[in-house]
């Protein structure tokens, strides 16, 4: 089994698979991966939806991977179905207002911490619940303000519960690829980066045209750069899957390549059971060897600074569309006033002080490039004191450039 100089390879093993499968199927997966790439680590999901992996079976599974020379860590998927479940939410995520759901989650956390010195959260650790309890608790706040506060508070409670069981427990939160909507569901990297021991990054760009998210493939690079700048030194790696890209192996391979070129030190493949006997693993093993040799010759990634404030949204995916044109971009959540150049999209206008920052920045001799969306969003913030340009709303369609 080959291992790599510049990164490690991990795989996530889903809870419903572990709860239901025969141990021989797990051994089959271990043997398959060994043929094509170096699997350094697995994240073993102790809970997902209605499935909890029993302790006796979990310990046998842990032993199997350890005997194969594969490091083990724990994992939790934050989805659930309790009895008489009638709450209005998507993906069966937890209701963090209801004590029954909170207690179930803490029970899973304590169990997982008792079995592992490291835990990662699959990217369902958010809330979409709109039950009567949540509406009442929200009050006059926006859903974003309510959920950001609620999830930050529960993050502290959860991490504390894990460390009470296992003080050595390293707790990691994985952030999904939909960074422009974090605040609407409670993902709060501004605060959570200091609550958790580490973060992880979803770099699943999938198919840009036919997938439900329409994610530009540059996202597999830009997400790592954004999260590296969010929590320097704490980003564990990038995470890819085959979702909406099964028909095009190139998209699967490109996710991996871009994630590693962005500086990720670990690549997680989702998921172990789905990839066993899959046609996408052999070419990935070949590409990993090539990219490992290339990375030996490279340094730290850098590019043109793009200001993406915490809890902001604007011109959806514009940064990644620009990246697809060949612009090397370096997104960051704090205004880069020490850099000589910055790109500002409509997302930057979510910073209420952006116009004053921009005045100071430009007056110091620096260069700012702004989009029409930024100009429109800043009309009420005094941007006309800096320029006579105005947003007309007119569009030009082109086929040749």
N, C-alpha and C positions, 0 to 999 in steps of 0.2 A: 504494500500500500504506500503510494507516494505521498510525501508531505512537502510543503512549499516554504520557501525562505522568507517571503514578504507578507504572508497572510495565513490565516487558519480557515478551515472549512468546517462548518457545523450544519446540522439539520434539526428541524423541529419535528417532534413525534407527537401527533395529535392524541388527545385524551380519549376520544371515542374509539380510536384504533387500539390503544393500549388496554382499554377496559374490556374489549371484546375479542381481541385476536388471540390466536394460539401462539405460544412462544416460538414455535418452529418458523412462523412467518417473520418474526423479528430477526431470527438467525438468517433467514433467507435474504432479508434486506441488508444485513451486515455483510454477508458474503458478496452480494451484488455490488455494493459501494466499493468494497476492497479491490474489485477488478479494475476500476476506472479512475478513482481519485482518492486522495487522502482525507478521510473523514476524521477530524481531530476531536469532535465534540458533538453531543446531542443534547437538546433541551427536551426533557421528558414532561409532558403535559399531565398534571395530576387531576385536572378538572376541565371539562368542556361541556357546556349545555347541560344535559341530564346525566352526564357520565362522570363518575369519580373512580379513580383507579385504586383498588383495594391495596392495603399495605403489604400483604404477603406477596401478591403478584408484582407490585412495584419493586420490591426488594429483589425478586428473581430477575426482573428486567434490568435493573441497575447492574446486577452482577454480570449479566450477559455482555453488556456493552463494556464494562470495565475489563473483563477477561479478553475482550477483543482489542484492548488498548485504546479505547475511546473514552474521553472524559465525559462526565455526566453533570448536568445541571437541571434544576427543577424549572417548571413553567406552569403558568396558569392562564387559561382563556376565560375572560370575564363575561361569559354568557351563562344563562341559567333559565330553567323552567321549574318554578315551584308549584306545588299543588294549588289548584284554584287560581291559576295565574291569568289575570285579565287586564294587566296594565298596558297602556299604550306606549309602545317603544319599538325601535327597530333593532334587528339582529339579536333580539333577546338579551340585550345588555341589562345589567343590574339596575334596580332602583335604589339609589343611595340615600333616599329620604326614609324609606320603609325599614324599620329595625330588623324585620325578618330577613330581608335581602342582605343588609349590612352584616348581620350575624353569620349568615351562610358564607359570605365572602371571607370574613375573618377566620371562620372555621377552616376553610380551604387554605388560607395563608399559613395558619399555624401548623396544619398538617404538612404542608409542603416544606416549610422551614425546618420541621423536625427531621426531614429526610434529606435535605440538600443544604449545602453551604452557599448556594447561589440560586436565585430565582429570577426569571424573566417573565414579563407580562406580554402575552400576545396583544395585538393592537385593538382590542375591544375594551380597554380600560377607559371607557367614557360613558356618559349618560345621555340617553335620548328620551327618557321617561317624561310623560306629560300627564301622569295620574293626578287625582285630586290632591293628594298629599304634596306632590311637587309644585302644583299650581299655588297652593296655599303658602308653602314655604318660600316660593319665589317672590311673592308679594308684588311690589311695584318695580322691582329690578328687571332688567332685560334678561332673557334666557341666558345670554352669554355671561353676564356678570354673576348671575346665580350659579351657573354650572362651574365657572372657573373657581369660585370660592368653595363650592361644595366638594369638588374633586381634589383641590389642594388640601382641604381639611382632612378628607378621608385618606389621602395618600400618607399624610403624617401618622394617622391612627394605624394604618395598615403596616407601614414600615416598622413602627414601634412594636406592634404585635409580633411581627416576624422576629425581631431582634430580642424580644423577651423570651422567645422559645429557643433561638439560636443566635447568640451575640455575634457569631462570625458570618452571619448571613449577608451576602452581597446582593442587594435588591436592585433590579434593572427595569426601567420602563421603556418599552418600545413605542416609538411614535410612528403613526401611519403616514402614507404618502400625501394625504389631503391637508397639507399644512395651512391652506388659506381658510379652512373651516374649523380649525382646532377650537377656537373660543366658543363656537356654537354648541359643542358637545363636552366642553370641560377640560380638554387637553390644555395644560398650563405650563409649558416649558420654562417660562420666566421664573416660576416659583418651584416647580417640580425638579428642576435640575439640581437644586440644593437640598431637596428632600430625599431623593433616591441616590444610591451609591453610583449608579451609572445610567446611561441612556443607550438606546439602540435606534436604528433608523430604517424605516421602510423605504426601499428603493424599487418597488414594483411598478415599473412604468407600463408594462403590458402593451397591448396594441393601441396605437394612438388614434386610429380612426373608428374601429369597430367595438372597442370596449366601452363600458358604461361611463367611465370616468374621463375618457378622451385625454389621457395624460401624454404629454410630449416625452419622448424617450430621453431627452436631456435631463429629466427629473432624476433619473438613476444616478446622475453625477451631482446635480445641484443640491439634492436633499442631504447627501453626505456633507457637502461643504457648508450648508446652512446649519446643520446640527453640530458640526465641528466648531463652528463659530459661536454657537449657542452655549455649549458646555465644553470648552477646550480640555482635552485630555480625558474626558469621561465618555466619549462615544465609542461603544464597544464594536460596532461594525454595521454592515448593511444586510438587508433581508430581501430576497427575491422569491417570486413564485411563478407558476405557469399560468395563472389566471388570465383568461382572455388572450393568451398568446400561444395556445397549444398548436395552432395550425402553422405557426411560423417559428421554427427553431432559432432563427437569427435574432428574433426579439428576445427570446430567453437568454441566449448567449450574450447579447449586448447589455442586458441588465447587469449581468455578472461583471463584464469588462468595465463598464462605466463606474460601477460601484467601487471596484478595486483601483481604477485610475484616479478616483477622487480621494483615495487615501485610506479606505476602510481596512482595518487590520484583521477583520474576520468577515466571512461571507456565510450567511445562513440560508440554507435551501429549504423551502417549504413545499411539501412536507415529506418526511421519510417514507411513509407508506405509499404515497402517490407516485414517488419517484423510483421506487423499487421496480425493476424490470422496465423502466421507462427508456424510450429511445433518446431522451435529451441528456442523459448522464454521460454516455461515452464521448460525444463531441465536447461537452463541458470540460471533461477531464483533459482533453487535448488542448483546449483553449486556456485552461488554467496554467498549464505548463508554459505556454507561450507568454502569457501575461506576467507570470512570475519572473521570467527571464528579462522582460522589458522593464518591470518595476525596479529591478536591481540597478538600472541605469538612470532612474528618475529621482527627482527631489520632491519637495513639498509643492502641492498644487497651488496655483495662485491665478487671479484673474481680475477683471474689472469689478469694483465693489458695487453691489446692488443693495440698497437699504430695504430690508423686509422687517418692519417692526413687529414685536410680539403682538398677538391678537389682532392682526390686520388682514384685510382682504381688499381686493381692488380689481385690476384687470386680470381675470383668472388665467393662470398659466402663461402670462405674457413673458415672464422671465425665461421660461423654458422654450417658448417659441423662438425667442431671440437666440437662445443657446443653440437651437437647431440650425440657425443660419451660420454658425461658426464663431459667434462671439464667446470668448472665455469669461464666464461670469462667476463672481464670488459673493453669494448672498450672505448678509449678516444682519442680526437683529438689533444692533446698536449703530447709531449714526457714525459713519467712518470719517470723523472730522480730521483725522491725521493723514488721510489719503488725499492725493492730488486730484482724484476723479471720483465721481459717484453717478450712478444711474438711479433715477427716481421714477417709479411707476405709481399708479393710483394707490397701491398699498402703503407707500410712504406717507401719503396724506392722512392716514389714520393717526399719525403722530400729531397731536394738536399744536405742538410747538415747531412743526417742520418749517414753516416760512421764516421764522426768526433764525432757526438753525441754518437755513439756506442763505439768508442774507449775510450772516457772519462767515459762512464757509466761502462764498463767492468773493466777499470783500477781502479775504485773505489771499486771493489770487488763485483759488482752486477752480476746477471746472465741474459743473453739474449738467448732465443731460437729463431732460425730463420728457415724459410722454404726454400726449394730449390728454390722457385720462388723469394724470397728475395735475395738469393745468386746470382742468374742469373741477376736480375735487378741491382745489385750493382757492377757487374764486372768492369764496366767502372768508378766507383766512388772510387776505391781503396780498395775494401774489401779484396783483396789478401794480403794486408799488415797485416791482422789480422788472416788469416787462409790459409792453403794450399789446402783446399777443392775447388773443381771446379764443375760446373754444367755440367753433361754429357748428359742430355736429355733422358736417359734411364728410362723406367717405369717397375714396377712390378705389376702384377695383382694378387690379392688374393681373395679367397673365405672363408677361415677360419682364425681366428685370435686368 
